[in-house]
Amino acid sequence: MKALVYHGPNNPVFEDKPKPVIQKNTDAIVRISKTTICGTDLHILKGDVPTVVDGRILGHEGVGIIDEVGSGVSNFKKGDHVLISCITSCGRCRSCKKQMYSHCENGGWILGNTIDGTQAEFVRIPYADTSLHHIPNGLEEEALVMLSDILPTGFEVGVLNGQVRLGDIVAIVGAGPVGMAALLTAQFYTPAEIIMIDIDANRLELSKKFGATQTIDSSAGNERVIQKVMELTEGRGVDVVIEAVGIPSTFQLCQHIVKAGGHIANVGVHGKSVELHLEKLWGHNVTITTGLVDTYTIPVLLRTVQSKKLMPQQLITHYFKLSEIMKAYHTFSNAAKEKALKVIIENDL
């Protein structure tokens, strides 16, 4: 089969790999219908993720058709249409019993990391019964690819951890795919205002279509953003600020615009240490949360897509065939120039 394979920093190759086989009786083999590229994949290609070794097939998102199941799989059978969770969960360990599937003692984020992933014709899914989801009839595959990772990430780590409530003023720092996912799902709780902050004018304009009530161009620096937020909030700051970038300056910004009693929900992946201003925050009753996505909200999000209350296909800007995956990576890597948000890669092989 064909697959996108990591051969060290800045060296992805679309090449032939053996089709995966059942290794344990709890495995399933899924023929990928559609997949996508995540910002984490770009971090891997830069050499930022040392757990990814030479020869690894990348990707941790997708939908497909079950090709084969192990004898221990009871919830799925050959031919079932399934959504793949980016997080693999055994369902039995202490972490899984707490719904902390990202910390599963036997799984977690392993697809495209420590085992071969979804940017291929076929993928092996360990613990299939607890790591796959049935797709209801009539739902668009493109929309559901967004439920593998970014929608539950923005929802769980941003909106739920940030405790967004009715009437809140919410700021989202970063209008990339995960920030946009937080924007879409924050609206479940009817906040009074959602302020989107980013340096990309195109993404800010898109965020207005997705429900942002205010946008702030942050290219002029944090001081200008802080001033604008304070003007919008009568000097109080925001109830919830969701950090969806992962660099020191954006985390600094969050600390300056959160109000007393507010929440900072960090979603961004930080590769460098940041400065925590406890001299300012200690007396302000501010809650700071961090987290990895656990994907426990996928069933709820599936139902909201089914009822048409959530339309994640809005996040898709580009479409490619699996045979064009190198072109897809080029487009996604140059998102600002290409005006890209999320890409869909369809298995045409």
Disulfide bonds with the S-S distance in Angstrom:
none
